[in-house]
Amino acid sequence: MLGMIVTCNGTNTENLIGKWRLDSVQYYYNNFSHSSTGWYQEETYEYLPTDELVVSAVNAYMRIPIIVSKKEIHHLNPLGETEEIYSILKLNRESLVLQVDNTPLFAGNQQSRYEIRYFSRVP
């Protein structure tokens, strides 16, 4: 399924299949931002043609079932329900940029909290 999806804006999700290294993360919360590099200790994400994601770091890994839909990657829980949605901001043979919304830390409306993750392909 993954290898045959082409989104309406021309993003070819066929490029998603393969291993990606997490290079940095940009965090946003109510117009404040900061970036982080190096904390993930060679964290890699491998998108498989079997609609699975394998996340590896520090001699451990986990498998996550996924669904790729238009410009989104849905991470599923063991019951097959969407747990997180990552928007694909950029995808080509060399780079991948994803955005995920996070739950606000405080009660109240008009809060914006998300992160943007930058990846490069592992040869």
Secondary structure, 3 states (H helix, E strand, C coil): CHHHCECCCCCEHHHHCEEEEEEEEEEEECCEEEEECCCCCCCEEEEECCCEEEEEECCEEEEEEEEEECCEEEEECCCCCEEEEEEEEEECCCEEEEEEECCCCCCCCCCCEEEEEEEEECC
